[in-house]
Amino acid sequence: MNKPITIDHYLDNHYIHRSNWLRAAVLGANDGIISISSLAIGIAAASSTREPIILATVAGLVAGALSMAAGEYVSVSSQTDTEKADIEREIQELRDMPEEENELV
């Protein structure tokens, strides 16, 4: 007996379900490199000593990492909330009007 092909089975054979974290990592790395490089260049242009450059760069790295982490967490949490709400809505529609919902399948 053949098992029906589900979206989970389909995604097992493809990498699309892994693309979100890869996209976030690449965009975050690019953003961090450009932001921190720009910050370090700006401080280097304004200072003749090394300490302010190092301090500003480290502070920028920490602030950028925390900002990216918080932003990604909020983004993923809101997407998860939306998906859960859609699932709950669909469950309720299946209970309330099963004939109409089954016609759409």
Phi, psi and omega in degrees: 000126180278136176279143178292146178279122178253169179298325178295318178296318180298316182290336177301328184267001183229166183260003185301326181287352177259354189289332183297314181290327178293315178300315180296320180294316181294313179297319179295318179295315178299314179299315181296316180298313181292314181297312183290322177298316179297318178298313181296319179295318178298316179291321179298324179290334183263353185226146178259355180251163185277328187301313179297327179294313180296315180299313180294321180294316179295317178298319178295320177298314180294313181297318180295319179296316179294320179295315180295319180296315180295318179297318179293319179299313180296319180298311181294320180297317180292323176295318178297317178299317180296316180295319178296319179296320177297319179296315178298319178297318180293319177300317179295319178295322177295325177288316186284323183216072184296327181296314181295321180291322180289333177294331183282345183281000000 
